[in-house]
Amino acid sequence: MNIDLVVVGRTNVPFVETGMEEYVRRLTRYVRFSVVTVPDIRGGGSLSETELRRREGEALAAVLEPYDRIVLLDEHGTERSSEELASWLEEAMNRSVRRLAFVVGGAYGFSDKVRAVTGERLSISRMTFSHQMIRLLFVEQLYRAFTIIRKEPYHHR
C-alpha cells in the first residue's frame, strides 16, 4: 500500500518543514509514504474564499485517482484515538487498499467538489489548527499508528 499526504502549497514554517522531514523519514521504514504538494493558486490572495476553494479543489482532484481511498483531514470528521487510528489503518492495509490519500485542504478548507469524491473524513482534534500545522501533527500520528501496530515502544500508554 502507498500512503500519500496530499496538501495545498508548500509550508513556509521552518519547524514544520524540519518536523515533517523527520517523521517522513521514520514512516518510510513502515510504508511507502510521500507528501504530494499541489501548488498554491496564483493570485489566490485576490480571490474570494469560495473561488479559492473551488480552484484548489480542481487542483486536488487532478492528483487523486478513482481507485484511491481518500480521507479528508477535516475538523468535522470522525475523531479517533491513536489506537483507533492504528486499528483503522491496519484494516485498510488488510483490505489491500492500493493508495490511501489523506488530504489537507487550503486555509479555507475544501470545495464541494472535493467533499463529493470522498465519504471519509478524519478530525485530528476538535480544536482548529492551521493547514500548515496539521501536516506535522498528522504525520506524527501516522508514525505513532505504525509503532502501535508493530508494538514498538514509541507509544507509551
N, CA and C atoms as an extended XYZ file, in Angstrom:
471
Properties=species:S:1:pos:R:3:atomname:S:1:resname:S:1:resid:I:1 pbc="F F F"
N         0.844       -1.185        0.000 N   MET     1
C         0.000        0.000        0.000 CA  MET     1
C         0.879        1.235        0.000 C   MET     1
N         0.438        2.231       -0.714 N   ASN     2
C         1.067        3.553       -0.691 CA  ASN     2
C         0.179        4.469        0.145 C   ASN     2
N         0.813        5.297        0.945 N   ILE     3
C         0.082        6.325        1.678 CA  ILE     3
C         0.652        7.664        1.256 C   ILE     3
N        -0.230        8.547        0.843 N   ASP     4
C         0.166        9.902        0.455 CA  ASP     4
C        -0.566       10.904        1.322 C   ASP     4
N         0.143       11.940        1.680 N   LEU     5
C        -0.460       13.105        2.308 CA  LEU     5
C        -0.507       14.158        1.226 C   LEU     5
N        -1.703       14.516        0.799 N   VAL     6
C        -1.889       15.476       -0.286 CA  VAL     6
C        -2.205       16.828        0.341 C   VAL     6
N        -1.383       17.825        0.019 N   VAL     7
C        -1.506       19.137        0.650 CA  VAL     7
C        -1.532       20.242       -0.406 C   VAL     7
N        -2.100       21.360       -0.019 N   VAL     8
C        -2.118       22.540       -0.886 CA  VAL     8
C        -0.993       23.466       -0.467 C   VAL     8
N        -0.075       23.722       -1.367 N   GLY     9
C         1.000       24.679       -1.128 CA  GLY     9
C         2.104       24.152       -0.235 C   GLY     9
N         3.278       24.696       -0.450 N   ARG    10
C         4.438       24.351        0.377 CA  ARG    10
C         4.323       25.059        1.714 C   ARG    10
N         4.929       24.478        2.709 N   THR    11
C         4.936       25.144        4.008 CA  THR    11
C         6.047       26.188        4.031 C   THR    11
N         5.802       27.257        4.733 N   ASN    12
C         6.818       28.294        4.882 CA  ASN    12
C         7.215       28.451        6.345 C   ASN    12
N         6.917       27.418        7.132 N   VAL    13
C         7.215       27.432        8.557 CA  VAL    13
C         8.382       26.462        8.787 C   VAL    13
N         9.572       26.991        9.122 N   PRO    14
C        10.759       26.127        9.227 CA  PRO    14
C        10.617       24.932       10.167 C   PRO    14
N        10.021       25.112       11.348 N   PHE    15
C         9.921       23.973       12.265 CA  PHE    15
C         8.948       22.922       11.752 C   PHE    15
N         7.952       23.324       10.977 N   VAL    16
C         7.045       22.344       10.368 CA  VAL    16
C         7.810       21.546        9.318 C   VAL    16
N         8.597       22.223        8.490 N   GLU    17
C         9.414       21.528        7.484 CA  GLU    17
C        10.352       20.522        8.135 C   GLU    17
N        11.059       20.950        9.184 N   THR    18
C        12.013       20.077        9.871 CA  THR    18
C        11.301       18.870       10.481 C   THR    18
N        10.181       19.118       11.150 N   GLY    19
C         9.416       18.028       11.754 CA  GLY    19
C         8.871       17.075       10.709 C   GLY    19
N         8.370       17.614        9.606 N   MET    20
C         7.862       16.775        8.518 CA  MET    20
C         8.966       15.871        7.981 C   MET    20
N        10.127       16.441        7.738 N   GLU    21
C        11.249       15.648        7.225 CA  GLU    21
C        11.568       14.490        8.164 C   GLU    21
N        11.574       14.753        9.457 N   GLU    22
C        11.884       13.716       10.445 CA  GLU    22
C        10.852       12.590       10.422 C   GLU    22
N         9.566       12.935       10.470 N   TYR    23
C         8.547       11.893       10.522 CA  TYR    23
C         8.360       11.193        9.182 C   TYR    23
N         8.558       11.879        8.080 N   VAL    24
C         8.518       11.208        6.779 CA  VAL    24
C         9.645       10.175        6.710 C   VAL    24
N        10.824       10.553        7.175 N   ARG    25
C        11.955        9.612        7.196 CA  ARG    25
C        11.605        8.386        8.037 C   ARG    25
N        11.021        8.597        9.189 N   ARG    26
C        10.645        7.488       10.063 CA  ARG    26
C         9.571        6.610        9.425 C   ARG    26
N         8.582        7.240        8.809 N   LEU    27
C         7.480        6.493        8.207 CA  LEU    27
C         7.930        5.570        7.085 C   LEU    27
N         8.931        5.979        6.341 N   THR    28
C         9.348        5.176        5.188 CA  THR    28
C         9.935        3.825        5.614 C   THR    28
N        10.176        3.614        6.888 N   ARG    29
C        10.581        2.288        7.382 CA  ARG    29
C         9.404        1.319        7.388 C   ARG    29
N         8.188        1.842        7.410 N   TYR    30
C         6.998        1.009        7.526 CA  TYR    30
C         6.168        0.918        6.242 C   TYR    30
N         6.193        1.966        5.450 N   VAL    31
C         5.256        2.046        4.334 CA  VAL    31
C         5.828        2.984        3.272 C   VAL    31
N         5.367        2.811        2.041 N   ARG    32
C         5.717        3.790        1.001 CA  ARG    32
C         4.863        5.020        1.261 C   ARG    32
N         5.524        6.068        1.684 N   PHE    33
C         4.828        7.290        2.082 CA  PHE    33
C         5.441        8.473        1.348 C   PHE    33
N         4.576        9.362        0.898 N   SER    34
C         5.089       10.588        0.302 CA  SER    34
C         4.099       11.726        0.543 C   SER    34
N         4.630       12.916        0.432 N   VAL    35
C         3.818       14.117        0.514 CA  VAL    35
C         3.662       14.623       -0.919 C   VAL    35
N         2.418       14.767       -1.346 N   VAL    36
C         2.108       15.279       -2.677 CA  VAL    36
C         1.626       16.712       -2.489 C   VAL    36
N         2.360       17.645       -3.064 N   THR    37
C         2.034       19.059       -2.882 CA  THR    37
C         1.412       19.630       -4.144 C   THR    37
N         0.201       20.122       -3.994 N   VAL    38
C        -0.480       20.840       -5.071 CA  VAL    38
C        -0.059       22.297       -4.939 C   VAL    38
N         0.433       22.917       -6.016 N   PRO    39
C         0.902       24.307       -5.896 CA  PRO    39
C        -0.189       25.262       -5.411 C   PRO    39
N         0.253       26.286       -4.687 N   ASP    40
C        -0.669       27.355       -4.314 CA  ASP    40
C        -1.279       27.948       -5.579 C   ASP    40
N        -2.490       28.438       -5.453 N   ILE    41
C        -3.171       29.070       -6.584 CA  ILE    41
C        -2.591       30.455       -6.804 C   ILE    41
N        -2.153       30.707       -8.016 N   ARG    42
C        -1.591       32.029       -8.334 CA  ARG    42
C        -2.658       33.097       -8.174 C   ARG    42
N        -2.286       34.167       -7.510 N   GLY    43
C        -3.227       35.268       -7.295 CA  GLY    43
C        -4.309       34.928       -6.291 C   GLY    43
N        -4.075       33.899       -5.482 N   GLY    44
C        -5.084       33.446       -4.527 CA  GLY    44
C        -5.518       34.501       -3.534 C   GLY    44
N        -4.616       35.413       -3.210 N   GLY    45
C        -4.938       36.461       -2.242 CA  GLY    45
C        -6.012       37.416       -2.718 C   GLY    45
N        -6.215       37.488       -4.030 N   SER    46
C        -7.220       38.408       -4.559 CA  SER    46
C        -8.551       37.713       -4.864 C   SER    46
N        -8.625       36.406       -4.606 N   LEU    47
C        -9.845       35.649       -4.885 CA  LEU    47
C       -10.737       35.568       -3.659 C   LEU    47
N       -12.016       35.368       -3.897 N   SER    48
C       -12.925       35.130       -2.775 CA  SER    48
C       -12.608       33.754       -2.189 C   SER    48
N       -13.030       33.538       -0.952 N   GLU    49
C       -12.809       32.235       -0.317 CA  GLU    49
C       -13.427       31.117       -1.150 C   GLU    49
N       -14.620       31.344       -1.658 N   THR    50
C       -15.318       30.330       -2.451 CA  THR    50
C       -14.551       30.000       -3.718 C   THR    50
N       -14.080       31.037       -4.418 N   GLU    51
C       -13.346       30.816       -5.666 CA  GLU    51
C       -11.999       30.145       -5.394 C   GLU    51
N       -11.339       30.521       -4.314 N   LEU    52
C       -10.065       29.897       -3.970 CA  LEU    52
C       -10.276       28.416       -3.640 C   LEU    52
N       -11.296       28.101       -2.863 N   ARG    53
C       -11.603       26.697       -2.553 CA  ARG    53
C       -11.917       25.923       -3.828 C   ARG    53
N       -12.654       26.534       -4.737 N   ARG    54
C       -13.013       25.865       -5.992 CA  ARG    54
C       -11.765       25.528       -6.804 C   ARG    54
N       -10.862       26.498       -6.952 N   ARG    55
C        -9.635       26.271       -7.730 CA  ARG    55
C        -8.714       25.259       -7.052 C   ARG    55
N        -8.602       25.359       -5.734 N   GLU    56
C        -7.799       24.359       -5.018 CA  GLU    56
C        -8.421       22.978       -5.181 C   GLU    56
N        -9.734       22.916       -5.153 N   GLY    57
C       -10.438       21.646       -5.341 CA  GLY    57
C       -10.143       21.024       -6.692 C   GLY    57
N       -10.095       21.841       -7.730 N   GLU    58
C        -9.756       21.328       -9.063 CA  GLU    58
C        -8.333       20.790       -9.084 C   GLU    58
N        -7.426       21.501       -8.431 N   ALA    59
C        -6.028       21.058       -8.386 CA  ALA    59
C        -5.896       19.758       -7.590 C   ALA    59
N        -6.624       19.645       -6.492 N   LEU    60
C        -6.595       18.415       -5.700 CA  LEU    60
C        -7.185       17.248       -6.481 C   LEU    60
N        -8.311       17.488       -7.132 N   ALA    61
C        -8.965       16.424       -7.909 CA  ALA    61
C        -8.040       15.888       -9.001 C   ALA    61
N        -7.168       16.734       -9.513 N   ALA    62
C        -6.252       16.322      -10.584 CA  ALA    62
C        -5.199       15.318      -10.112 C   ALA    62
N        -4.904       15.280       -8.815 N   VAL    63
C        -3.881       14.345       -8.316 CA  VAL    63
C        -4.493       13.132       -7.613 C   VAL    63
N        -5.808       13.090       -7.492 N   LEU    64
C        -6.479       11.957       -6.863 CA  LEU    64
C        -6.997       11.019       -7.949 C   LEU    64
N        -6.866        9.732       -7.692 N   GLU    65
C        -7.266        8.718       -8.669 CA  GLU    65
C        -8.565        8.040       -8.227 C   GLU    65
N        -9.323        7.513       -9.186 N   PRO    66
C       -10.591        6.851       -8.832 CA  PRO    66
C       -10.417        5.664       -7.877 C   PRO    66
N        -9.281        4.978       -7.942 N   TYR    67
C        -9.064        3.816       -7.074 CA  TYR    67
C        -8.542        4.192       -5.685 C   TYR    67
N        -8.241        5.452       -5.449 N   ASP    68
C        -7.733        5.884       -4.145 CA  ASP    68
C        -8.804        5.762       -3.071 C   ASP    68
N        -8.369        5.436       -1.880 N   ARG    69
C        -9.233        5.598       -0.709 CA  ARG    69
C        -8.867        6.966       -0.168 C   ARG    69
N        -9.768        7.903       -0.303 N   ILE    70
C        -9.500        9.306        0.013 CA  ILE    70
C       -10.103        9.640        1.371 C   ILE    70
N        -9.268       10.236        2.214 N   VAL    71
C        -9.705       10.651        3.549 CA  VAL    71
C        -9.355       12.121        3.713 C   VAL    71
N       -10.373       12.929        3.916 N   LEU    72
C       -10.137       14.356        4.142 CA  LEU    72
C        -9.805       14.577        5.610 C   LEU    72
N        -8.743       15.320        5.865 N   LEU    73
C        -8.442       15.731        7.229 CA  LEU    73
C        -9.262       16.992        7.469 C   LEU    73
N       -10.326       16.830        8.213 N   ASP    74
C       -11.374       17.842        8.310 CA  ASP    74
C       -11.821       17.967        9.766 C   ASP    74
N       -11.934       19.177       10.237 N   GLU    75
C       -12.323       19.398       11.629 CA  GLU    75
C       -13.687       18.807       11.964 C   GLU    75
N       -14.519       18.542       10.948 N   HIS    76
C       -15.847       17.971       11.174 CA  HIS    76
C       -15.866       16.455       10.968 C   HIS    76
N       -14.683       15.866       10.816 N   GLY    77
C       -14.594       14.431       10.588 CA  GLY    77
C       -14.699       13.620       11.869 C   GLY    77
N       -14.535       12.325       11.708 N   THR    78
C       -14.556       11.394       12.831 CA  THR    78
C       -13.291       11.551       13.658 C   THR    78
N       -13.465       11.632       14.958 N   GLU    79
C       -12.307       11.685       15.851 CA  GLU    79
C       -11.938       10.264       16.246 C   GLU    79
N       -10.636        9.992       16.244 N   ARG    80
C       -10.140        8.682       16.653 CA  ARG    80
C        -8.968        8.873       17.606 C   ARG    80
N        -8.842        7.964       18.542 N   SER    81
C        -7.647        7.946       19.379 CA  SER    81
C        -6.500        7.401       18.538 C   SER    81
N        -5.295        7.486       19.052 N   SER    82
C        -4.141        6.940       18.331 CA  SER    82
C        -4.309        5.444       18.107 C   SER    82
N        -4.803        4.739       19.110 N   GLU    83
C        -5.026        3.298       18.985 CA  GLU    83
C        -6.093        3.000       17.940 C   GLU    83
N        -7.158        3.789       17.924 N   GLU    84
C        -8.223        3.593       16.926 CA  GLU    84
C        -7.714        3.875       15.516 C   GLU    84
N        -6.880        4.893       15.375 N   LEU    85
C        -6.297        5.172       14.063 CA  LEU    85
C        -5.437        3.996       13.613 C   LEU    85
N        -4.645        3.437       14.521 N   ALA    86
C        -3.805        2.290       14.188 CA  ALA    86
C        -4.660        1.109       13.732 C   ALA    86
N        -5.736        0.846       14.427 N   SER    87
C        -6.635       -0.250       14.072 CA  SER    87
C        -7.273       -0.006       12.701 C   SER    87
N        -7.736        1.219       12.466 N   TRP    88
C        -8.340        1.592       11.189 CA  TRP    88
C        -7.328        1.426       10.049 C   TRP    88
N        -6.107        1.859       10.295 N   LEU    89
C        -5.043        1.765        9.299 CA  LEU    89
C        -4.709        0.305        8.994 C   LEU    89
N        -4.631       -0.504       10.028 N   GLU    90
C        -4.351       -1.927        9.841 CA  GLU    90
C        -5.446       -2.592        9.010 C   GLU    90
N        -6.685       -2.214        9.270 N   GLU    91
C        -7.804       -2.748        8.491 CA  GLU    91
C        -7.680       -2.338        7.018 C   GLU    91
N        -7.321       -1.095        6.770 N   ALA    92
C        -7.136       -0.634        5.389 CA  ALA    92
C        -6.030       -1.432        4.697 C   ALA    92
N        -4.941       -1.705        5.412 N   MET    93
C        -3.847       -2.483        4.841 CA  MET    93
C        -4.295       -3.911        4.549 C   MET    93
N        -5.104       -4.494        5.422 N   ASN    94
C        -5.591       -5.853        5.223 CA  ASN    94
C        -6.577       -5.958        4.066 C   ASN    94
N        -7.211       -4.861        3.715 N   ARG    95
C        -8.153       -4.848        2.592 CA  ARG    95
C        -7.454       -4.578        1.262 C   ARG    95
N        -6.154       -4.532        1.291 N   SER    96
C        -5.350       -4.328        0.078 CA  SER    96
C        -5.687       -3.033       -0.647 C   SER    96
N        -5.867       -1.989        0.126 N   VAL    97
C        -6.060       -0.674       -0.474 CA  VAL    97
C        -4.778       -0.312       -1.215 C   VAL    97
N        -4.899        0.090       -2.460 N   ARG    98
C        -3.729        0.399       -3.274 CA  ARG    98
C        -3.064        1.698       -2.836 C   ARG    98
N        -3.863        2.734       -2.716 N   ARG    99
C        -3.340        4.042       -2.309 CA  ARG    99
C        -4.312        4.674       -1.334 C   ARG    99
N        -3.788        5.045       -0.193 N   LEU   100
C        -4.551        5.753        0.810 CA  LEU   100
C        -4.099        7.200        0.751 C   LEU   100
N        -5.017        8.086        0.406 N   ALA   101
C        -4.673        9.507        0.237 CA  ALA   101
C        -5.370       10.322        1.324 C   ALA   101
N        -4.566       10.869        2.224 N   PHE   102
C        -5.069       11.783        3.246 CA  PHE   102
C        -4.886       13.186        2.690 C   PHE   102
N        -5.937       13.988        2.717 N   VAL   103
C        -5.914       15.282        2.054 CA  VAL   103
C        -6.099       16.418        3.054 C   VAL   103
N        -5.174       17.381        2.990 N   VAL   104
C        -5.269       18.603        3.788 CA  VAL   104
C        -5.635       19.729        2.827 C   VAL   104
N        -6.727       20.401        3.093 N   GLY   105
C        -7.146       21.495        2.238 CA  GLY   105
C        -6.332       22.756        2.505 C   GLY   105
N        -6.665       23.786        1.789 N   GLY   106
C        -6.012       25.079        1.978 CA  GLY   106
C        -6.555       25.778        3.219 C   GLY   106
N        -6.210       27.025        3.358 N   ALA   107
C        -6.576       27.798        4.551 CA  ALA   107
C        -8.085       27.890        4.769 C   ALA   107
N        -8.879       27.793        3.692 N   TYR   108
C       -10.332       27.917        3.813 CA  TYR   108
C       -11.051       26.577        3.668 C   TYR   108
N       -10.305       25.486        3.738 N   GLY   109
C       -10.948       24.173        3.699 CA  GLY   109
C       -11.133       23.626        2.296 C   GLY   109
N       -12.150       22.783        2.142 N   PHE   110
C       -12.368       22.030        0.914 CA  PHE   110
C       -13.546       22.569        0.110 C   PHE   110
N       -13.436       22.403       -1.189 N   SER   111
C       -14.553       22.747       -2.073 CA  SER   111
C       -15.600       21.639       -2.002 C   SER   111
N       -16.796       21.946       -2.464 N   ASP   112
C       -17.857       20.936       -2.516 CA  ASP   112
C       -17.447       19.784       -3.429 C   ASP   112
N       -16.710       20.066       -4.482 N   LYS   113
C       -16.275       19.034       -5.431 CA  LYS   113
C       -15.379       18.010       -4.738 C   LYS   113
N       -14.467       18.474       -3.907 N   VAL   114
C       -13.579       17.557       -3.192 CA  VAL   114
C       -14.377       16.772       -2.149 C   VAL   114
N       -15.258       17.440       -1.438 N   ARG   115
C       -16.072       16.747       -0.436 CA  ARG   115
C       -16.936       15.663       -1.080 C   ARG   115
N       -17.354       15.880       -2.321 N   ALA   116
C       -18.228       14.932       -3.009 CA  ALA   116
C       -17.521       13.635       -3.402 C   ALA   116
N       -16.202       13.648       -3.547 N   VAL   117
C       -15.493       12.451       -4.006 CA  VAL   117
C       -15.062       11.546       -2.864 C   VAL   117
N       -15.393       11.887       -1.652 N   THR   118
C       -14.996       11.052       -0.529 CA  THR   118
C       -16.123       10.924        0.477 C   THR   118
N       -16.166        9.793        1.102 N   GLY   119
C       -17.128        9.602        2.173 CA  GLY   119
C       -16.453        9.608        3.526 C   GLY   119
N       -15.128        9.712        3.512 N   GLU   120
C       -14.391        9.611        4.775 CA  GLU   120
C       -13.754       10.933        5.152 C   GLU   120
N       -13.930       11.263        6.415 N   ARG   121
C       -13.305       12.462        6.973 CA  ARG   121
C       -12.749       12.109        8.336 C   ARG   121
N       -11.571       12.607        8.599 N   LEU   122
C       -10.897       12.341        9.863 CA  LEU   122
C       -10.541       13.664       10.514 C   LEU   122
N       -10.908       13.800       11.775 N   SER   123
C       -10.566       15.000       12.536 CA  SER   123
C        -9.381       14.683       13.434 C   SER   123
N        -8.388       15.546       13.429 N   ILE   124
C        -7.245       15.390       14.325 CA  ILE   124
C        -7.622       15.846       15.730 C   ILE   124
N        -8.503       16.823       15.802 N   SER   125
C        -8.900       17.370       17.090 CA  SER   125
C       -10.125       18.257       16.885 C   SER   125
N       -10.853       18.503       17.945 N   ARG   126
C       -11.942       19.468       17.860 CA  ARG   126
C       -11.403       20.891       17.809 C   ARG   126
N       -10.134       21.053       18.196 N   MET   127
C        -9.510       22.375       18.107 CA  MET   127
C        -9.181       22.665       16.644 C   MET   127
N        -9.006       23.926       16.323 N   THR   128
C        -8.652       24.329       14.973 CA  THR   128
C        -7.150       24.562       14.886 C   THR   128
N        -6.523       23.985       13.872 N   PHE   129
C        -5.102       24.172       13.611 CA  PHE   129
C        -4.933       24.744       12.214 C   PHE   129
N        -3.828       25.406       11.979 N   SER   130
C        -3.550       25.900       10.634 CA  SER   130
C        -3.325       24.718        9.705 C   SER   130
N        -3.561       24.942        8.412 N   HIS   131
C        -3.332       23.858        7.453 CA  HIS   131
C        -1.851       23.511        7.358 C   HIS   131
N        -0.982       24.376        7.862 N   GLN   132
C         0.447       24.079        7.939 CA  GLN   132
C         0.718       23.103        9.087 C   GLN   132
N         0.205       23.423       10.266 N   MET   133
C         0.455       22.611       11.457 CA  MET   133
C        -0.149       21.220       11.353 C   MET   133
N        -1.305       21.127       10.729 N   ILE   134
C        -1.992       19.833       10.674 CA  ILE   134
C        -1.137       18.796        9.962 C   ILE   134
N        -0.307       19.240        9.023 N   ARG   135
C         0.588       18.319        8.307 CA  ARG   135
C         1.507       17.607        9.291 C   ARG   135
N         2.150       18.378       10.144 N   LEU   136
C         3.098       17.819       11.104 CA  LEU   136
C         2.382       16.946       12.128 C   LEU   136
N         1.270       17.429       12.658 N   LEU   137
C         0.523       16.645       13.640 CA  LEU   137
C         0.067       15.317       13.048 C   LEU   137
N        -0.381       15.351       11.803 N   PHE   138
C        -0.865       14.124       11.190 CA  PHE   138
C         0.252       13.119       10.919 C   PHE   138
N         1.373       13.555       10.367 N   VAL   139
C         2.438       12.583       10.081 CA  VAL   139
C         2.979       11.978       11.372 C   VAL   139
N         2.996       12.758       12.458 N   GLU   140
C         3.415       12.182       13.740 CA  GLU   140
C         2.423       11.117       14.178 C   GLU   140
N         1.134       11.383       14.041 N   GLN   141
C         0.123       10.398       14.426 CA  GLN   141
C         0.151        9.167       13.521 C   GLN   141
N         0.441        9.353       12.265 N   LEU   142
C         0.571        8.219       11.350 CA  LEU   142
C         1.761        7.349       11.752 C   LEU   142
N         2.879        7.983       12.066 N   TYR   143
C         4.045        7.255       12.555 CA  TYR   143
C         3.692        6.512       13.853 C   TYR   143
N         3.018        7.187       14.761 N   ARG   144
C         2.615        6.578       16.028 CA  ARG   144
C         1.732        5.360       15.765 C   ARG   144
N         0.815        5.473       14.807 N   ALA   145
C        -0.073        4.346       14.480 CA  ALA   145
C         0.735        3.126       14.041 C   ALA   145
N         1.752        3.333       13.227 N   PHE   146
C         2.568        2.206       12.792 CA  PHE   146
C         3.351        1.598       13.954 C   PHE   146
N         3.806        2.420       14.886 N   THR   147
C         4.518        1.850       16.036 CA  THR   147
C         3.555        1.079       16.941 C   THR   147
N         2.308        1.497       17.002 N   ILE   148
C         1.300        0.753       17.763 CA  ILE   148
C         1.039       -0.595       17.089 C   ILE   148
N         0.860       -0.560       15.774 N   ILE   149
C         0.634       -1.800       15.025 CA  ILE   149
C         1.779       -2.778       15.238 C   ILE   149
N         2.999       -2.274       15.237 N   ARG   150
C         4.190       -3.125       15.388 CA  ARG   150
C         4.576       -3.369       16.852 C   ARG   150
N         3.770       -2.836       17.762 N   LYS   151
C         4.014       -2.994       19.201 CA  LYS   151
C         5.410       -2.511       19.609 C   LYS   151
N         5.781       -1.387       19.048 N   GLU   152
C         7.064       -0.764       19.367 CA  GLU   152
C         6.883        0.255       20.483 C   GLU   152
N         7.933        0.585       21.210 N   PRO   153
C         7.790        1.381       22.433 CA  PRO   153
C         7.550        2.886       22.244 C   PRO   153
N         7.428        3.403       21.031 N   TYR   154
C         7.225        4.839       20.843 CA  TYR   154
C         5.960        5.322       21.560 C   TYR   154
N         4.901        4.534       21.463 N   HIS   155
C         3.609        4.914       22.056 CA  HIS   155
C         3.556        4.356       23.478 C   HIS   155
N         3.619        5.222       24.446 N   HIS   156
C         3.595        4.801       25.858 CA  HIS   156
C         2.208        5.044       26.424 C   HIS   156
N         1.511        3.963       26.668 N   ARG   157
C         0.176        4.134       27.246 CA  ARG   157
C        -0.150        2.996       28.137 C   ARG   157
